[in-house]
Amino acid sequence: MRPHATLIVNPAARSLSEERLRRVERLLASRFFLVTVLSERRGHAVELAREAEGEAIFVLGGDGTFNEAVNGADGRRPLGFLPAGGANVLPRALGLPNDAVACARRLLAGRARRISVGRVNGRRFLFSASLGPDAEAVRRVEAKRGGPRGARPGNVVVALTVVRVLLEQRLRFQPALELKEKGRAALLFVCNAPVYTYAGPVPLRFCPQAQLTLGLDYAAPVSPGPLAVVRLLARAATGRGLQGAPGVLWGHDLDRLEVVCDHPFPLQVDGEDMGDVETALFEAERDAVAVLA
């Protein structure tokens, strides 16, 4: 007898079409008694994952939908992530195709394994979190969505927004973050996977030693000026990462990192705006979630 499974779908995902959804459903239904549920608003996928029935949960959407699902899932039943967003960082970090149909085939032929996740102020994240200008850029991009669950703007808009935020800061950043027992820094990038995000097809690796099976890595530029910002971005784009660069605090495979901000700082997790915070407690949940890969 075939097992039951739930498919959570974000119908506003950037690269999702009705035809692609039906192909994914047919593939999964060849192995499972499948129930499809639609995410209707921000945060809804948390509820859907919490209420999901069956022996597996599949999620068709972008990284924001994946983040919501992992915050609602019980961690015991395996999660299968099917890319339909703009960057699709998590599926690619798991070695999966950047196409939902091809990915569904791969998941049906694969097996479950357990990974670690990060958590900041109680919110789980799968691949990255940060305090600083990229979090502010995430917030501005979120504001450009159409409707409560509209599709995120394309990569060009995202890139231009990041550049605009950096220029507003005049590419100069003061050390306004106190990393407990580590020192002071101006920006903070926390990674649970080696790729922080993608600039189109180019992977940006801020902490290339990070692994989904380990604790958290971080890189925190202390007080970068214009040339340092350019150099650090070049290091990230060429795969060398920020760890070990001059003027950067960093750590590998941590269980905990506590941060106090001199003033409210924007926080983002997996490309989702979490508002302003004055303190941030980052923690690693090792061996926390079962995923199909």
C-alpha positions in Angstrom: 0.0 0.0 0.0 1.3 3.4 -0.9 2.2 5.8 1.9 0.5 9.2 2.3 2.3 12.5 1.8 1.5 16.2 1.7 2.6 18.7 -0.9 2.8 22.3 0.2 2.7 24.7 -2.7 3.3 28.5 -2.8 1.3 29.4 -5.9 3.0 32.8 -6.2 6.5 31.2 -6.4 8.5 33.0 -9.2 9.1 30.1 -11.6 5.9 28.0 -10.9 3.4 27.4 -13.6 0.2 25.3 -13.6 1.8 22.8 -16.0 4.9 22.4 -13.8 2.8 21.9 -10.7 0.7 19.2 -12.4 3.9 17.4 -13.6 5.3 17.4 -10.0 2.0 16.2 -8.6 1.9 13.3 -11.1 5.4 12.2 -10.3 4.8 12.3 -6.5 1.4 10.6 -6.9 3.2 7.6 -8.5 4.7 6.8 -5.1 2.4 8.4 -2.6 -1.3 9.1 -1.9 -0.8 12.8 -2.3 -2.7 15.7 -0.7 -1.8 19.2 -2.2 -2.3 22.3 0.0 -1.7 25.9 -1.1 0.0 28.6 1.0 -2.2 31.7 0.9 -0.2 34.3 2.9 3.1 34.9 4.6 3.5 32.5 7.5 0.8 30.1 6.2 3.4 27.4 5.3 4.4 27.2 8.9 0.8 26.2 9.8 0.5 23.8 6.8 3.7 22.0 7.7 2.5 21.7 11.3 -0.8 20.2 10.3 0.6 18.1 7.4 -0.4 14.4 7.3 1.5 11.4 5.9 4.9 10.0 6.0 6.7 12.8 4.0 6.2 16.5 3.4 7.1 18.0 0.0 7.4 21.8 -0.4 7.2 23.5 -3.8 8.2 27.1 -3.7 11.2 29.3 -2.9 13.6 29.6 0.0 11.1 31.6 2.0 8.5 28.9 1.8 11.1 26.3 2.7 12.0 28.3 5.7 8.4 28.5 6.8 8.0 24.7 6.4 11.0 23.8 8.5 9.7 26.1 11.2 6.4 24.2 11.3 7.5 20.6 10.6 8.1 18.1 13.5 11.6 17.2 12.2 10.9 13.5 12.2 9.2 13.1 8.8 11.4 13.8 5.9 11.0 17.1 4.0 11.5 17.3 0.2 12.3 20.7 -1.2 11.2 21.4 -4.8 12.6 24.7 -6.3 10.3 27.2 -7.8 11.7 30.5 -6.5 14.3 32.9 -7.7 17.5 31.8 -6.0 16.6 28.3 -4.6 19.7 28.3 -2.4 18.6 25.3 -0.2 17.9 22.7 -3.0 21.1 23.6 -4.7 23.0 23.3 -1.4 21.5 19.8 -1.1 22.9 18.9 -4.5 19.4 18.9 -6.2 18.5 20.1 -9.7 17.3 23.7 -10.0 14.1 22.5 -11.7 11.1 21.3 -9.8 10.3 18.4 -12.1 13.8 17.1 -12.3 14.1 17.6 -8.6 11.0 15.5 -7.9 12.4 12.7 -9.9 15.7 12.9 -7.9 13.9 12.9 -4.6 11.8 9.8 -5.4 15.1 8.0 -6.2 16.9 9.4 -3.2 16.8 8.8 0.5 16.4 10.7 3.7 19.3 12.1 5.7 19.5 14.4 8.7 20.9 18.0 8.6 21.5 20.7 11.2 19.6 24.0 11.1 20.3 27.4 12.6 18.1 29.3 15.0 18.1 33.0 15.8 15.8 34.4 18.5 13.8 31.2 18.2 13.4 31.3 14.4 15.0 28.5 12.4 17.0 29.1 9.3 18.4 26.6 6.8 21.3 28.3 5.1 21.9 31.9 6.2 21.0 34.8 8.5 22.5 38.3 8.9 22.4 41.6 10.6 23.2 44.6 8.4 22.7 46.2 5.0 21.7 43.0 3.1 18.9 42.5 5.7 17.8 46.0 4.9 17.9 45.2 1.2 15.8 42.1 1.9 13.2 44.3 3.6 13.0 46.6 0.7 12.6 43.8 -1.8 9.9 42.3 0.4 8.0 45.7 0.1 8.0 45.3 -3.7 6.0 42.1 -3.7 2.6 42.3 -5.2 -0.1 41.5 -2.6 0.2 39.5 0.6 1.9 36.5 -1.1 3.0 38.1 -4.3 6.1 36.9 -6.2 9.4 38.4 -5.2 11.0 40.7 -7.8 13.7 39.3 -10.1 17.4 39.0 -9.4 18.1 42.4 -11.2 15.8 44.2 -8.8 17.4 42.4 -5.8 20.9 43.2 -7.0 20.1 46.9 -7.6 18.5 47.1 -4.1 21.6 45.8 -2.4 23.8 48.3 -4.4 21.5 51.1 -3.4 21.6 50.2 0.3 25.4 50.0 0.2 25.7 53.4 -1.6 23.4 55.0 1.0 25.9 53.8 3.7 28.7 55.3 1.5 30.4 51.9 1.8 31.5 52.8 5.3 30.3 50.8 8.3 30.9 51.5 11.9 31.3 48.7 14.5 27.9 48.8 16.2 27.6 45.1 16.9 29.0 43.5 20.1 29.7 39.8 19.5 29.9 38.4 23.0 33.5 37.1 23.7 34.5 37.7 20.1 34.8 41.5 19.6 33.0 44.3 17.8 32.0 44.4 14.2 29.9 46.4 11.7 28.2 43.5 9.8 27.4 39.9 10.6 26.8 37.0 8.3 25.9 33.6 9.8 25.9 30.5 7.7 24.6 27.0 8.0 25.7 26.0 4.5 28.7 27.0 2.3 26.7 29.1 -0.2 25.2 32.2 1.4 23.1 33.1 -1.6 23.2 33.4 -5.4 23.7 36.4 -7.6 22.0 34.9 -10.6 24.1 31.8 -11.4 27.0 33.0 -9.3 27.2 31.4 -5.8 28.3 33.8 -3.0 30.3 32.0 -0.4 30.8 34.1 2.7 31.7 31.0 4.9 32.8 28.2 2.5 33.7 25.9 5.4 30.1 25.8 6.6 28.3 22.5 6.2 24.6 21.4 6.7 25.8 18.6 9.0 27.8 20.9 11.3 27.2 23.9 13.6 27.2 27.5 12.5 29.9 29.6 10.9 30.1 33.3 10.9 32.0 36.2 9.3 31.8 39.7 10.7 33.7 42.6 9.0 34.9 44.9 11.7 34.8 48.4 10.1 35.1 48.0 6.3 35.7 51.0 4.0 34.9 51.2 0.3 37.9 49.2 -0.9 37.4 46.6 1.8 33.7 46.1 0.8 34.7 45.5 -2.8 37.4 43.1 -1.9 35.1 41.1 0.4 32.4 40.9 -2.2 35.1 39.7 -4.7 36.2 37.0 -2.2 32.7 35.8 -1.8 32.0 35.6 -5.5 35.3 33.7 -6.2 34.6 31.2 -3.5 37.4 32.2 -1.0 34.9 33.6 1.5 35.3 36.2 4.2 36.7 33.9 6.8 40.4 34.6 7.2 40.3 38.0 5.4 41.9 41.0 7.0 39.6 42.9 9.3 37.1 40.1 9.6 36.1 38.3 12.8 35.1 34.7 12.0 34.3 31.3 13.6 33.6 27.8 12.4 31.2 25.0 13.7 29.8 27.0 16.6 26.8 26.0 18.8 26.1 29.6 20.0 26.8 33.2 19.1 25.3 36.1 21.1 25.1 39.6 19.6 24.1 42.9 21.2 23.4 45.9 18.8 24.1 49.5 19.7 20.9 50.4 18.0 18.1 48.4 16.3 19.5 46.4 13.4 17.6 44.7 10.5 17.6 40.9 10.7 17.0 38.4 7.9 16.9 34.6 7.8 17.0 32.7 4.5 16.1 35.9 2.6 13.1 36.7 4.8 12.8 40.0 6.8 12.5 39.4 10.5 12.3 43.1 11.6 14.7 45.1 13.7 16.4 43.6 16.7 18.6 44.9 19.5 19.9 41.5 20.5 20.3 38.3 18.5 21.0 34.8 19.9 22.2 32.4 17.2 22.1 28.7 18.0 22.8 25.5 16.1 20.3 22.7 16.2 22.4 19.7 15.2 20.8 16.7 13.5 17.5 18.5 13.7 15.6 17.8 10.5 15.3 14.9 8.1 15.5 15.9 4.4 15.2 14.0 1.1 18.3 14.4 -1.1 
